[in-house]
Amino acid sequence: MTHQSQFRPLAPQVSRPRLRSGWRNPISWFAALTAAAATFSIWAALNRPVDNMPAYRGEIGGFAFSPFHAGESPQSNVYPTTKQIDSDLKLVATKTHNIRTYTVQNDLGDIPALAAKYHLNVTLGAWIDQHPKANEAELHKVVKVANANSDVKAVMVGNEVILRRNLTVAELAADIDYVKKRVHVPVSTAEPWHVWLHHPELAKSVDFITVHLLPYWEGVPEPDAVKYALYRLHEVEKRFPGKKVVIGEIGWPSDGIDIGGARASRVLQANFMRTFFNVAQKDHLHYFVMEAFDQPWKTSFEGRAAGYWGLWSLSRQMKYSLTGPVLPNRAWLPWAAGASLLGLLITLGLLSRRPDMRFVGKMIFAVLVQGFGTALAMLLMVMGETYLSWSAAAVWSTLALGQGLLLFLLIADSFDLTETLFGRVRKRHFEPVPAPHGTKLPKVSLHLPICNEPADMVKQTLNALAALDYEDYEVLVIDNNTKDSAVWEPVAAHCARLGAKFRFFTLGQYPGYKAGALNFALRETAPDAEIVGVLDSDYIVDPDWLRCMVPAFADPVVGFTQSPQDYRDNDGSIFKRMMFWEYAGFFQIGMVNRNERNAIIQHGTMTLIRTDALKKDGGWAEWCITEDSELGMRLFRDGYEAVYSKRSFGRGVMPDDFNAFRKQRYRWAYGAMRITRKHWKALISPFDRTLTLGQRWHFVTGWLPWMGDALGLAFLFLGLAWSAGLILDPVRFEFPIILFMLPSIGLFGFKIVQILALYSARVKCGLGDRIGAAVAGLALSHTIGKAVWKGLFSNKLPFLRTPKMKDAPALVQGLVMAREEFVLLALTWGALLGVGIGHHWATPEAKLWCLVLFTQSLPYLASVSVSIIAALPARTVHSIAAPAPTLLPISRMPVSARTAAGD
């Protein structure tokens, strides 16, 4: 069957405004173009060339020269080739006549010989550390190279050896003396300014002092950095009068984390270097720039900034000229154009589906799409300019994919929000009207599966069914997997008392769970029953349920009808109230929106199904614990349409405690993932068109938030592990870039705003109940995340144990019930405090990372809080909903051993 016709509602048609559809709607174009133009303008403003910095037209004094290329490093013992070294020397010679090296290992000892033809003076370095044999070999070779090359003007024995505590001052002095006795050029060693001041005895062993001035590492803001460096230089000069002082390293990184007031960027690097070059030229300073080329291999032990000190990039492109304006990011234009254009197309594509949306809604949606798209584009742009190892690239790529999913979620949520708040036309609104008495209506077979249900509760359900205002129907009660016959015998007896319409079956140990029982009932259904109805054992239905909903089947394209799950067991507890409004949001917002595109979720209770369609499709799926939703998917794929009524025709009871609430949502999420695995082609394959575009949209975007919870669970563990690294090894573990941290915080904030706004527009409850519903939903995030991972990679639903703590205080009950969430909450808050205190809350990255951890902790705080609230004794409050019309008094019934996925 491939019906695709539009559902024809039985209620009178309402006149609708004529709208220009799709891509021709001028208001949609105006909103999309305006937002795209504004976004591009912001890109341009943020990347405007900076020209308020001094120009430098002289020669650079000298460069620290490390000629390692991509994939090369002394750590991996992969050194540059002679050809690479020669090429780098030729490039450096265009800017200076002086270089400084750090080691003579491997082919790096050939640098002086290669540099001679470029007329470069070499300060030759020997690498010294805590390994005596290696040091001895290095010193022997540096002497040999220095004596063999006339362009070697000085020798540097060691670099920051005392700072690293590799040797004592006396040991280093002995090595310096060894070289001084064997070469005919001045000999020194290089240390930061404070090491020279703290160890003045070191100065006695050298021919000149080589000082490192790197204000970035000291947290000095860039505008003050040159002045600060000169102050430290003069401090060393005053301490050692008569001793020549050379600046061995001075510079600023073009990328890296904030350190105190120091920030790293291309513009700041250019400003610092140009300013210093002019001062050095004026004061005739002898210096070496840190450094010629970016060396990303250093990031593994010095942090991200260590790889970005070069005036040339790793690919040997000069980052900026020494005169003229400097671009903050030279790659911004294609990224800005691409992001703006893609945002424009996405906006127009989705708005073409809702041309009726008010202008304000279209404008808000267009701005949100452009904003979210720009955030992702900026992240990818930064990734493209970041030096990444294979492992780091894998981590960043995974995070980027996560950000892409967040972007999709945000766009979907934005569209859902704006079309709900600002849509003007309802295409598939169905207002149930009871068919007049005397109207010939088809026979209905109502199926009621039960398993270990309290007999008194089931009797109330049966009494309500007996009072249905409908002529031709039957009720089949199917008990399966109930071991104690005393549980089902009263139900069987009650069915007998109600008459021939009611038939009772007990199946004993029976396969397939609820789906198995329903398939048995389908085989026992009266041959003339054209419609099958299913409801849960706790539901008390309104007398006019069938008379209102069955007439929809007069349209042959209708495969099933659905009305909301609703609840009647307000016992006065805050927990029940929170659950009630959390459920209400889905049925009063989500299902209404999904119905506009014939994409509702079929949920087992209060559903009516065309019998022929059900049998033709093979009945209920016994492999799936959410057999109701899976059946709805198959019916849609067969071309049937659904009818959804916002009116509640039946009311059941809610879970009694947080654990039951949690297990119910676990089953829903687990089942959704099993359905996704089974029907993935229909959901995402362009070659499978059994679902409409709108149906795909709602099923994918409806379940993606649950996948987002799964990603959130993974990111929580990654965040805890990374936080441990930030606390225990803050050099190797740096804070993620801000663009990785902002989206997760933004998504959380947007979701809260979205929920409150949607509830305000569609759900008739107060602000307190809206917040309660949001907290109740948030409390399930961890459970849903676990269910998604389990459902994606397993076919077996795990047993979920309920702790027996009824006699314990409410606080203890709540903490034990949510013990897993409580542990993760404690770990997250511990990590937050550890990172914050360990890094002194000093930088924006540290504060933002702590905010990320706090945001990640909120679902766990909600879980623990809701669990404690659920354990509190009930108190009398005002009713949470208008009382349902019933035939019998309603008493609060415990719900135990639920097998229905929709329970």
N, C-alpha and C positions, 0 to 999 in steps of 0.2 A: 504494500500500500504506500503510495507516495503523495498523499494529500498535502497541498501547500496553500489552500485557500484561507482567507482571513476569517477568523471566528466571527459569527454573526450573533451578537448578544440578543437575548430575548426581551430585555428591557427597552423602552422607547429610545430611539436614537436622539442624541443631543446635537444641536447645530454646532458646527465647528468652524473656526475661521479658516479661510483659504490661505495657505502658506506656500511661498516659493520653496520647493523642496531642495534638499541636498546641496550640491555645489553651487547652485545658482542664487542662493540666498545672500543678498548684499550685506545684511547685518552681520552674518557669519564671516564674510570676507573682511568687513571693516574691523571686527574684533580681532580676527587672526592677524591681519596685516599690521594693525596698530601695536599689538603685543610683540610681534616679531621685530618691527622697526624699533620699538623702545628697547627691546633686549639687545639688539645689535648696537644701539647707541650706548648702552651701558658697557658692553664689551669694549667699544671704541674709547669710551671715557677712561675705563680702567687701564687701558693699554696705550694711552696717549704718550707720544714721545716726551721724555723728560729732557729739557734743555737748560735748566737753571743750575748747571754745574760747570766748574772750570774746565777749560780745554788744556791739553798738554801737547806740545809740539816738539819736545826735545827727545833725546835718547834715554832709554830706561837704563838705570845703573847696573842692573844685573838680575839674573833669574836663578832661583833654585831649580835645578834641572833633573827631573826624573822621567826618562823617556819610555815608560811602560804604556803599552797600548791595550786595547780591549782584550780581555782574556789572559793578560800577562800580569804577574806579580811575583815578588820575591817569596811570598808565602807558599805559592804553588811551585816555586823553582822554575817558572817560565819567564825567561828574560827576553828583552827586545833583540831583534837581529841587528847586525851591523848596518844593514840598509835602512832600517827604521831609525836607528840612532843618527845616521848621517842626514836623513831627511829632516829630523827634528832640529838638529844643529843648524842646518841651512835656514829653517824657518825662524829660529830664535835670533839668528845673526841679523835679521832685518830690523830688529828692535833694540839690540844691545851688543856690547863687546865683552861682556863678562857673564860667566855662569859658575854655579857652585854645584858640585856633585856630592853624593852621600856614601858611595861604596865603589869598590873596584872589582866586585864579584863578577864572574862570567865576562861577557863582552863589554860590560860597563867600564872596565879598565882601559878600553880602547878609545874612550871619549877624547882624551887630550890629543891623541894622534889624528882623530877625525876632525877635531875642532880647529886644528892648525890652519887648514886651507880656508876657513871662514874667519880667520883672524880673531878668534875668541880667546880671551884669557880665562884660565880654568883655576878655580879654587878646588883642589882635589880632596874628596872626602873618603875617610876610612870608617866603615861601620864597626862599632864596638858595642858589645853587650856582655852578658854574664858567662859566655862560653870561652874559656881561656885559649883552647886550641884554635878555634875559629878566629879569635882576635889576633893571635900570633901570625896566622897565615895572612890575614887582612893587612896587618901592619907591614909585613915583609913585602907584600905586593904593592902597597901604596908607595913605599920608598922606591921600589924599582920603577914604577910608572912615573913618579915625580922626577926622578933623575934622568929618565929617558926622553922627557918632553919639555922643551923650553917654554911652551905656553902655559905650563903649570906655574902659577905665581904664588901660591900658598897651599898649605895642606891643613885639612881639618880632621883632627883625631877625635872621632866620636861626635855624636849628635844627641844632646839631651840625655847623656849617660847618667849624670847625677840626678836629674829630674826623675828618671825611670828607676833609680836606685840599683842599676846594674853593677856599678863599681863604687868603691869609696873614692874620695878625692885623692887620697894618696895613690891608689892603684891607677887611676886615670892619669895622674901627674907622671907616674912612671912610664906609661905608654907614650905620653907626649914627649917625654925626655928621650925615649928610644928613637922616635922619629926625628926629633930636632938634631940629634947627633949624626944622622945619616943623610939628611937632605940639605940643600943650600937655599931654601926659601923659608919665609916665616911660617910658623906652626901655631895653630890655635885649636880650641874646641868650642862648640856652640851650646849655649844654655839660655833659658829665659832670664830676663833681667833680675828676677828675685833670687835665682840660684847664685848669681854672681855676688849679690849683696849679702846673702846668707853664708857664702863660702869665699871670703876674700882671699884665702890662701890659694885658691885655684888660679887666681890671676897671676901669681908669681911664676907659674909653670909655663905660661903661654907668651908668645911674642906680641900678640894683640888679642883683644877681647872681641868675641863674636856673640852678640846678644840677639835674642829673639823677642820681637815686639808684636804680639798678636792680641790686640784688645778685644777682639770678638770672644775669645775663650774666657775672658775675664768679665764678660757681660756689660761692656761699655757701649752705650748707644753710638751708632755710627757718626752722628754729627760731632761728637766729642772725641772720637777715636784717634784722629791724627794728633790732636793736641795732647791727648793722654799718652800716646806712644812717644812723642817727643819729650814729654816730661820724664818718662821712665828712662829714656836714652840719656838725658842730661843728668839724671840721678846717678846712673852708672858712671858717666864721665867724671862727675864730681868726686865719686868714691875712689876712682883710680886715676888721679891726675898724672899726665905724662904718658899714659898708656893709650895707644890707638884703639878706638872702639868702632867696630864694623857691625852694621845691622845684618845679621845672617838670614833672618826671615821677617818679612812684614807683608801683610796683606789682609784680605777680607773675602769670605766665601760668597759665592753667588746663590747658594742654596744651603738649607740646614735649619735646625730647630732654633727657636728663640732661647737665648741664654741671658737671663736677667733682662737688661734693656737692649741687648744686642739682637738685631734681626739680620737675616741673610737674604739677599736678593741680588739680581743682576744690577739693578740701578744703584743700590747701596755700595756694591763692590766697585762699580765704575766711579762713583763719587769719591769714595775713600781713596782709590788708587790715583785718580787725577789730582786730588788735593795734595796727597803725599808727594807725588812726582814733582809738583811745582815747588813745594817747600824744600824737598831734597835738592832740587836744582839750584835754588836760591842759596841754601846753606852748605852746598857742596858735600852732601852726605854720601858715604860709601855704603851701599845697601844691595841686598838681593831680594827680589820680590818672591813671595811665597804664593804661587810658583808658576812655572811656565805653562804646564798642561794639567788639566784635571786628572786626578789619580784615584778613581773609585775603589781600588783595592784597599785603600786605607780605612774605608768606612767600617770594616769588620772589627777594628780595635779602637777607633777614635770617634765613631759616630758618623752620621750622614754628611755633616758639613765638611768632614775631612776630604771628601772626594771632589770638592767644588772650589778650590782655591786658585785654579789656573786662570790665566788671561786667555788661554785657548781651551776649547772644550776637548773632550777625549777624542773627537773626530778631527781635531786640529783646525777647528773653525774659531776665529777670534770672536769673543763674545760681544764685543762692542768696540767701536773706534775710540781713540783717545781725544777726538774732537767731535763736535756736533752732538745732536740729540741721541739719547739712549732709549731703546724700546724695552719696556718691562718684560715682554715676551714676544719674540719675533715670529712665533707660530700662531699668534692669536687669530689672524684674519680668516684662514680656512676653517678653523674650529668655530669661530663666531658665526660665519656664514652658514656652515653646515648645521650647527645647532639651531639657529634661527629658522632656517628653511625646513628642517625636519619638524620642529615644533609647529610651524605654520601648517604643514601637511597633516600632522596628527590632529591638530585643532580642527581643521576643515573637515577631515575625514569623520571625526566623531560628531561634530556639530551638524554634519549633513544628515545624521540620524535623528537629530532633534531640532529641526528648523523652527519649531514653535517656542523654543527657549527664549525667555526674555533677554533683552540686550545686556542687562547687568550680569546675568548668569553667563552669557557667552563671553563677556569681557573678563569676568573672574576666571573662568575656565581657561581662556587663552593665556592669561597672565600666569596661572599656575603651571600650565604645560611648559611655557617658555622658561619659567624659573627652575622647574625640576630638570628640564633638559639641559639648561645651561650649567647646573651644578654637576651633572654627569659629564658634560663635555669638558668642563674645566678640570675635572679629575683625570680624564683620559689624556688631556693635553699635558698635565703635569707628569703623568706616567710616561708619556712619550719623551720627556726631557729629563727623566730621572735615570741614573745609572743603576741597573738592577742585575744582580747575579741570577742564575737560573732558579735558585730556590726562592729568592726574593721576588722574581718575576712571577713565579707560580703563585706565591701568596698574594701579591698585588692583583694578579689577574683574577684570582678567586674572589677577592674583595670587590674588584670592579664588577664582576658578574653579579655579586650580591647587590651592589649599588644599582646595577641595571634592573634587577628584579624590583628593588625598592622604587625605582623610577616608574616602572610599569604599574606597580601597586598604587603609587601616588596619583598617576594619571587616571587610572580606573576609579579610584576613590573620589578624585576631583570631579570626574564626569558624573558619577553617582550622586555626589553632593549637589552639583549645580542643576542637574536635570530634575532632581527631587524638589529643590527649593524654587527653581525658576521655570520649570516646564509648565506649559499652559494647556496642553491637549492630552487627554487620556484616550488611547486608541482601543484598548481592550477592557474597558471597565465593564464589569458584570454586576448587576444589582439583582440579587435573588428575590424572586417574587413567587409565592406559592401558586402552583397550578390550581385552577378552579376545581372544586369537587365535581366528580362526574367525568373528568378528563381521563381518557384511557392512557395510562402510564405503564411502562414495561415492568416486568417482575425483577426484583432485586434480591440477591442472595448476600446476606450480611455474615461476615466471617469474624469470629472472636477467638483468637488463639490465647490460651492461658497456660501458665506453668507456675505451680506453687503459689498461686495468688490467693489471698484471703477470700473465703467464700462469701462473707457478707458484702465485701466490696463488689465482687462479680455480680451478686444478686441485684444490687442497685443498678448496675449497668444493664442487666437483663430486663429489669422492670421498666427502665426508660425506653428500651427497645420495644417492649410490649405495648407501650403507649404511643408509638409512632402513628401519626396521622397519615397513613398510607395503606392502600388496599392490598397490594400483591407483593409480599416479601416473605423471606424465610430467614432464620437465624441459625447458623451452625457454630456451635461452641466446640473447640478442639483443644483438649488437654493433652500435653505431651511432656514426657520427662519428669512427671511428678511421682516421686517414689511412695509417698504416703497416700493411700486411697482415701483416708479420712479428710484430706484436703479437697478432693474433687467430688466426692460423693454428694455433699450438700448441693453443689452446683448442678449435678446431674438431676437430682431430685427436683430442684427448682425449675429446671427446663421442662421436666415432665408436667409440672403443675401449670406452666404457662401455656401449654397446648401444642398442637401439631406443628405450628410454625417454628418451634424451637427444637433443634436436634442436638444431642450431646454425643461427643465421641471422646473416648480416652485411648490414647495410643501407646501408653507406657514409654519404654525407652525407644525413642524414635529419632532417626537421623535428620539433619538439616535445620535443627533449631526452629525458629519461628517460620522461616521459609518452607521448611519441610512440612510443618503443620498446615500452612496455607495452601501448599500444593495438594495435600490430602483433601482439604476442604474443597478445593477447586474440582477435584475428581468426584466429590459427593454432591456438587452443586446441582440443583434442579435443572433439567435439560432446557426448560423454557425461560430460565433466568438470563436476561440480557445484560444485566449489570451486576457486578460484584462490588460489595462494599467491605471495607476493613476498618476496624477500630480497636483501640486498646481496651483492656479489661477494666480500666478505672474510669472510662468515659461515660458520662451521663449526657445523652443527646437531647436536643430540642425535638418536640413532636413533629415540627414541620421540616426537618432536615431533608428527608427524601423528596417531599413534595416541592421544595424549593430548588434542589440541585439536580434531580433526575431529568427535568425537562431540557436541560442543556444538551442531552444526548440526542435530541431531535436532529441536531446537525450531525451528519455522519462523520465529519472530520474530527469530532471531539472524541478523544481516547480516554480521558479521565478528568475528573473534577476534584478539587481540593478546597477545603476550608481550614482555617487556622487551628493549630493546637492552642488550647486555652485551659485555664486552671481555676479551681474552685476551693482549694484548701488553704485559705488564709487563716493561719492559726495565731496570728498576732506577732509573728517573729519578723525581725528585720531581714533575716536571711531569706525567708520566703518572699518578702516584698522585693528584695533585690533580684531574685531569680525571676519573679513574675515579669518585671519590666525588662529584664535582659532578654527573655523569650519574646516579649511583645515587640521589641525592636525589629526582629527578623520578620515577623509575620505582618507587621503594619508598615514596614519600610522596604525591606529586601524583597519579600515575595510580591509586593505590589509593583515594584520596579521590574522585577523579572517577568511578571505577567505581561508587561507591555511588549515584550519580545517573545512571548510564548516559551518561556524558559524557566518556569517555576520548578522548585524541588518537590518531588512527591515524597511526602512523609507518611508513613504507614497508617496513621490513625486519621479518621474522618475523610477518607478518600473513597471515591467511586470510580470503577474501571469498567470499560466496555468488555464484556465477557469474551467475545470473539477475538478481540485484540489481545487479551491476556493469554488465551489458549494458543493463539497463533504464534505468539512470541515465546512459547515454551514455559509459561508460568513464572513462578518466582525463582530467583537465582539463589540456590542453596549454598553456593560458595561465598556469598557476600553477606556480611552481617547487617549491611544497610540495603537489604533487598528491595525496599520500597523506592529509594532514590535510583537504584540501578534499573528497576522496571520503568520508571519515568524516563530515564535516558533512552531505553530501547524503544519506548513508544514514540518519543520525539524522533528518533532515527527512522522509524517506520512512517513518519510523515503525519502522525496524529497531532492534534492540538489539545491544550489543556484549558480548563476553565477554573479560575480562582475567584473565590468570594472572600471579601474582607470580613464578612460577618462570621462570628463563631457560632457553630451549631452544636458543639459539645465541649464539655469541660472535664478534665481529669485532675489528677493530683501530681504535685511536683515532687522531686526527690526530697528525702527527709533530712539529709545531712550533706555536708560538703563533699564527702567521699562519693556518695551516690551521684551528686551533681557532676563531679569530675569524671566519674566512670562513664556516665552517659555521653559527655562530650568527647571522651576518648573514643567511644564506639563510632560516633558520627565521623570524626576526623579519620580514624583508621579505615572505615568503610569507604569514605570519599577517595582515599588514596588507592584502594583496591579497584574502585570504579575507574579512576583515572588510568590505571595500568591496563585495565581491560579495554577501555574505549579510547585510548590515546589517539588513535588515527582519526576518529570522528572529531576529537577536540582540537587537534593542531595540524593534521595533515591537509595540505591544499588539494590533494587528490581524492579525499573522502568528503563528499558533500551531503552526507546524510543528515547533518545538522545545519541549520541556518547560521549565518554569521552572528546574528543576535544571540542565538542559543549558545554558540561557542563562547561568545564574549562573557555571558553571565556565568556559565559553568567554570570557565577558566578564572575569571576575576573573582568569582565567589569563593573558590577554593584556594586561590593564591595567598590570601591573608593567613590561612592555616599553614601554608608552606613558608610564609614569612615568619611565623612562630617557630617553625623548625629551624630556619636559618638563625633566628634570634637565639635559640638554644645553643646552636653551634658557635655563634659569635660570643655568647656568654663564656663558654669554656675557653675559647681563644683569648678573650679579654682577660680572664683570670690568669691564664698562663702568661700572657704578655705582661700583665701587671706584676707578676712574680719576677719576671725579667727586669722590669723597670725598677723594682725595689732592690733586687739582689745584684744586678749587673747593669747599671744605668748607662754605661758607655756603649755596650753592644746592643742594648735594647732601647731604642729611642721611641718617642711618642709617634704614633701614626700621623701622617699629614692631616691637617685640619679638614681637608675635603673628604677624607674617609670618615671623620667623626661627625661632621655636621648633619649628613643625611639621616643617620639613625636617630639623632635627637629631633630633627625636623619631622621625621615620619611619626614619631610618638606624639609630638605636639599636634601635628595635623590630625591624627586619628582622634585625639580627644576633642578637638574643635569640631571635627566632622560628626562625631557621635552626638555631642550636645546640640549641634545645629539641626541634625536630622530628627532627633527626638523632639526638639522644640517644634518642628514643623509638622510632624506626622503622628507622634505618640502623645496622647493626652495624659501627661503626668507632670508633676512639679519638678523644679530644679533638683531637689534632693533625690527624687527617684531617678532622674536622668544620671546623676552622678553615681548613685547606687548601682544602676544597670551597667555603667561603664566599668566600675570597679569589679562587679561580678564577672563580666566578660574578660577583663584583664587577668583576673585570678585563674583563669583556665589556660593561659598562654603556655605555661610549662607542660601541662598535660597534653594539650593539642600538639605542641612541638614533638613530644615523645611519640604520640600516636602517628604523626605524619612519617617520621623516620621508620617506625615499625611497619606501617602500611606500605611504604615504598619498597621495602626490602624483605618483607616476610609475608607469609600467608597464614600465619597462626596468631590468633588473638591471645595475648597472655592473660593469665589469671591475675586479677587485681585484688589483693587481700585487704580486707577492712579491719583495722585494729579495733579490738573490743575494749572500749574505754568509757562505757556509759556512766559508770559511777565516779569517774574522775572529775575534778573541777573543770569548768568550761575552758579556762586558759590552757590547762594541761591537755584536755581533749583536742582543742584546736591545734596546738603545737604538734601533738603526736599525729593527728590526721594529716597535717601538712608538713611532716617532718623533713621530707626531701626538699621541699621549697624553703623551709626554714634554714636548713644547712646552707643552701645556695645563697640565700639572703645574707646570712652571716659572713660567708666567704666574700661576697661581693662588697659588702660594707667594709670588711677588713681590708680588702684590696684597695678600696677607695681611700681609706685613712692611711694605709701604708704608702701609697703613691703620693698622696697630698703632703703628708708630713715629710716623707723622704726627699721630695723635690721642693719642699718649702712653699708650695702653692705659688711658685715664683713666676711661671710663664703661662701665656695663654694656652699652650698645648697641655700643660699639666692640669690646669683648671678645667679645660674642655674634656680631657680624658676622664677626670673625676666625675664630670657631669654625665659622660657616657655611661660610666659604671653605675651612677645613681639612676639613670634612666633604665638601664638593664635590670636594676634591682626592683623596680616598681611592680612588675608582674608578680614577683615573689613576695613582696610586701603585701600586695593585694591578696594573694593566695593565703598567706598566714592570717591576715586580718579577717577575710571572709570565713575561713575555717573556725576561727575563734568566735566570730559572730554567730555562725551556724550552731555552735555548741552552747550558746547562751539560752537560758530558759525563755520560752515564749511569753510575750506580754500582749495584752489586748490593745489593738490599734484600730483605726478606721479601716473599713474594707478597701481592698486594693482594686476592686473592680465591681461593677454592678452585678448583683446576684443573678445567677442563671436560673431560668424557669425550670423547676424540677418537680417531679411527682412525689418524691420522698424526702424526708429530712436528710441533710448531708452531714455525715460524721467524718472526722478525720481518720483516714485509713492508712496504715503503714504500707509502703510499697516495697516488696521484697522480691529478690530473684527475678528481676525484669529481664526478659529476653528480647523484647521488641526494640529494634534500633531507634524507634521514634519515641520510646518511653521518656 
